[in-house]
Amino acid sequence: MGGNGLLGSAIVKHLLSLGANPICIDLKNDKIENAVKFISFDITKLNLIKDLAQTLVEKEHIDGLVNASFARAKGWKKHPDEIEWDEWQANIDSQLNSVCLASLYTANSWVKNKSKGVIVNLSSIFGIVAPPMHLYDNINSFPALPYSAIKGGLISFTQFLAAKFGTRGIRANCISPGAVEGSPMQTADKFIEGMKKNMLGRIALPEEIAKPVSFLLSDDSSFITGQNIIVDGGWTNM
């Protein structure tokens, strides 16, 4: 899900390079090679997610699901004293509820079809620690209000999935990146420089997020589930 975004497209391309057969699911397709199957889908249509999940399992026979979608709704960047409840709800629906439902319905379909599978959800270090407010110097770079609630909730729900479905041969894990090169949300110089103050002295390339995802999808991680893998150059340990 979200296979055409910055991280999603990097994940699809990396999986393709490893000989996998990824399916790119997104609203549009302008970054992915023609060799990759593409399904146009609006993740904000929560009532359609169950049918999609069943189709992917029963007809496409997928054995892995990566949720990299990031559908921002109205009011996403409003300050805490400005956001309305319906704007809050719209963002929670499009970014948290959509991923939770996609994960749950896919797992249920695997169980129904007596098959195994792996789920990898993309969270964020700001689902674990508070955003560094001193690095946000204007309204355009201010951290989106629902972001921490969404990403923190996603980590907890992934742990629930791992516990619920582990004995059915289904694993679920999270990747929590720090700042990533090319992210449209990370354009402020002050923020980028602050995030570079980690143990490696730089921010991540998209492919450096894709590689841990492919590891979690593979049998090399067959005894890893319920984990949140932090990929931030050590920033959260500084």
C-alpha positions as CSV (number, residue, x, y, z in Angstrom):
1,M,0.0,0.0,0.0
2,G,1.4,3.4,-0.9
3,G,3.8,1.9,-3.4
4,N,4.3,5.0,-5.4
5,G,5.5,7.3,-2.6
6,L,9.1,8.1,-1.6
7,L,9.6,5.0,0.6
8,G,7.0,2.8,-1.1
9,S,8.7,3.1,-4.5
10,A,12.1,2.4,-3.0
11,I,10.7,-0.7,-1.3
12,V,9.0,-1.9,-4.5
13,K,12.2,-1.4,-6.5
14,H,14.4,-3.1,-3.9
15,L,12.0,-6.1,-3.7
16,L,12.1,-6.3,-7.5
17,S,15.9,-6.4,-7.5
18,L,15.8,-9.4,-5.1
19,G,13.6,-11.4,-7.5
20,A,10.3,-10.8,-5.7
21,N,7.1,-10.1,-7.5
22,P,5.8,-7.0,-5.7
23,I,2.4,-5.4,-6.4
24,C,2.3,-1.6,-6.3
25,I,-0.9,-0.3,-4.8
26,D,-1.5,3.5,-4.9
27,L,-3.7,6.1,-6.4
28,K,-1.3,6.7,-9.3
29,N,1.7,5.1,-10.9
30,D,4.5,7.4,-12.1
31,K,7.6,6.0,-10.3
32,I,7.3,2.3,-10.7
33,E,8.7,0.2,-13.5
34,N,6.3,-1.3,-16.0
35,A,7.4,-4.8,-14.9
36,V,5.6,-4.3,-11.6
37,K,1.9,-5.0,-11.4
38,F,0.0,-1.9,-10.4
39,I,-3.4,-1.6,-8.7
40,S,-5.0,1.8,-8.4
41,F,-6.7,2.1,-5.0
42,D,-7.7,5.0,-2.7
43,I,-6.7,3.9,0.9
44,T,-9.0,6.5,2.4
45,K,-12.0,4.5,1.2
46,L,-12.1,2.5,4.4
47,N,-15.3,0.6,3.3
48,L,-13.4,-0.9,0.3
49,I,-10.3,-2.1,2.1
50,K,-11.8,-5.5,3.1
51,D,-12.6,-6.5,-0.4
52,L,-9.1,-5.4,-1.6
53,A,-7.4,-7.5,1.1
54,Q,-9.5,-10.6,0.2
55,T,-8.7,-10.1,-3.5
56,L,-5.0,-9.8,-2.8
57,V,-4.9,-13.0,-0.7
58,E,-7.3,-15.1,-2.7
59,K,-6.5,-14.1,-6.3
60,E,-3.0,-12.6,-6.2
61,H,-1.9,-15.1,-3.5
62,I,0.3,-12.5,-1.7
63,D,2.4,-13.6,1.2
64,G,3.5,-10.1,2.4
65,L,1.9,-6.8,3.0
66,V,3.8,-3.5,3.4
67,N,1.8,-0.5,4.5
68,A,3.7,2.6,3.3
69,S,0.7,4.8,2.5
70,F,0.6,8.3,3.9
71,A,-2.7,10.0,2.8
72,R,-2.9,13.4,4.3
73,A,-6.3,14.9,4.8
74,K,-7.6,18.5,5.3
75,G,-6.1,20.3,8.3
76,W,-3.0,18.1,8.4
77,K,-0.6,21.0,9.2
78,K,-2.8,23.1,11.4
79,H,-1.5,24.2,14.8
80,P,-3.0,22.6,18.0
81,D,-5.2,25.6,18.7
82,E,-6.7,25.6,15.1
83,I,-7.5,22.0,14.1
84,E,-11.2,21.0,14.1
85,W,-12.4,17.6,15.3
86,D,-13.5,16.6,11.8
87,E,-10.1,17.4,10.4
88,W,-8.5,15.4,13.2
89,Q,-10.8,12.5,12.4
90,A,-10.2,12.6,8.7
91,N,-6.4,12.3,9.3
92,I,-6.8,9.5,11.8
93,D,-9.0,7.6,9.3
94,S,-6.7,8.1,6.3
95,Q,-3.4,7.4,8.0
96,L,-4.1,5.1,11.0
97,N,-7.4,3.4,10.6
98,S,-6.7,2.6,6.9
99,V,-3.4,0.8,7.8
100,C,-4.9,-1.0,10.7
101,L,-7.9,-2.2,8.7
102,A,-5.6,-3.3,5.7
103,S,-3.4,-5.2,8.1
104,L,-6.3,-6.9,10.0
105,Y,-8.3,-7.8,6.9
106,T,-5.2,-9.2,5.2
107,A,-4.4,-11.3,8.3
108,N,-8.0,-12.6,8.5
109,S,-7.9,-13.6,4.8
110,W,-4.6,-15.5,5.3
111,V,-6.2,-17.4,8.2
112,K,-9.3,-18.1,6.2
113,N,-7.2,-19.5,3.3
114,K,-5.0,-21.4,5.7
115,S,-1.9,-19.5,4.4
116,K,0.9,-17.7,6.1
117,G,2.1,-14.1,5.6
118,V,4.1,-11.2,6.9
119,I,3.0,-7.6,7.6
120,V,5.4,-4.7,7.7
121,N,4.0,-1.3,8.8
122,L,5.9,2.0,8.4
123,S,5.8,4.1,11.6
124,S,8.2,6.8,12.7
125,I,10.6,7.7,15.4
126,F,8.0,10.3,16.4
127,G,5.7,7.5,17.3
128,I,8.3,6.7,20.0
129,V,9.8,10.0,21.1
130,A,8.4,13.6,21.0
131,P,9.3,15.7,17.9
132,P,12.2,18.2,18.6
133,M,10.1,21.4,18.7
134,H,13.2,23.6,18.7
135,L,13.9,22.5,15.1
136,Y,10.6,23.7,13.8
137,D,10.9,27.4,13.0
138,N,7.8,28.2,10.9
139,I,4.3,27.0,10.1
140,N,5.5,25.1,7.0
141,S,7.8,22.9,9.0
142,F,5.7,22.6,12.1
143,P,5.1,19.0,13.1
144,A,1.6,17.8,12.0
145,L,-0.6,17.5,15.1
146,P,-2.0,14.0,14.6
147,Y,1.3,12.5,13.5
148,S,2.6,11.2,16.9
149,A,-0.9,9.7,17.8
150,I,-1.0,8.0,14.4
151,K,2.5,6.6,14.4
152,G,2.4,5.6,18.1
153,G,-0.9,3.9,17.6
154,L,0.4,2.0,14.6
155,I,3.3,0.5,16.6
156,S,0.9,-0.7,19.3
157,F,-1.5,-2.2,16.8
158,T,1.3,-4.0,15.0
159,Q,2.2,-5.6,18.3
160,F,-1.4,-6.7,18.8
161,L,-1.4,-8.2,15.3
162,A,1.8,-10.2,16.1
163,A,0.3,-11.5,19.3
164,K,-3.1,-12.3,17.8
165,F,-1.9,-14.1,14.7
166,G,1.5,-15.4,15.6
167,T,0.4,-19.0,16.1
168,R,-1.3,-18.9,12.7
169,G,1.9,-18.4,10.9
170,I,1.6,-14.6,10.5
171,R,4.3,-12.2,11.6
172,A,3.9,-8.4,12.0
173,N,6.6,-5.8,12.5
174,C,7.2,-2.1,12.2
175,I,9.9,0.0,10.7
176,S,10.4,3.4,12.3
177,P,12.6,5.7,10.2
178,G,14.1,9.0,11.2
179,A,14.6,11.7,8.6
180,V,14.8,10.5,5.0
181,E,16.5,12.2,2.0
182,G,13.9,13.6,-0.4
183,S,10.9,13.6,2.0
184,P,8.5,16.4,1.1
185,M,7.7,16.9,4.8
186,Q,11.4,17.5,5.7
187,T,12.3,20.5,3.7
188,A,13.3,23.0,6.4
189,D,17.1,23.4,6.6
190,K,17.0,23.8,10.4
191,F,15.2,20.5,10.8
192,I,17.4,18.6,8.4
193,E,20.6,19.8,10.1
194,G,19.2,18.9,13.5
195,M,18.3,15.3,12.3
196,K,21.8,14.9,10.9
197,K,23.1,15.2,14.5
198,N,23.0,11.4,14.9
199,M,25.7,8.7,15.2
200,L,26.3,8.6,11.5
201,G,26.1,12.4,10.8
202,R,23.6,12.2,8.0
203,I,20.0,11.4,7.2
204,A,18.8,8.1,5.5
205,L,18.5,7.4,1.9
206,P,15.1,5.8,0.9
207,E,16.8,2.5,0.0
208,E,18.2,2.3,3.5
209,I,14.6,2.0,4.7
210,A,13.7,-0.5,2.0
211,K,16.4,-3.0,2.9
212,P,15.2,-3.6,6.5
213,V,11.7,-4.0,5.1
214,S,12.8,-6.7,2.7
215,F,14.6,-8.4,5.6
216,L,11.4,-8.5,7.7
217,L,9.5,-9.9,4.7
218,S,12.0,-12.7,4.2
219,D,12.5,-16.0,5.9
220,D,15.8,-14.5,7.3
221,S,13.6,-12.9,10.0
222,S,11.4,-16.0,10.6
223,F,11.6,-15.7,14.4
224,I,11.1,-11.9,14.5
225,T,7.6,-10.6,15.2
226,G,6.0,-7.8,17.2
227,Q,9.1,-5.7,16.9
228,N,9.6,-2.0,16.0
229,I,12.9,-1.6,14.2
230,I,14.3,1.9,14.5
231,V,16.2,3.1,11.4
232,D,17.4,6.6,12.4
233,G,21.2,6.5,12.4
234,G,21.1,6.3,16.2
235,W,19.3,9.7,16.6
236,T,16.9,8.4,19.3
237,N,19.9,7.2,21.4
238,M,21.8,10.5,21.4
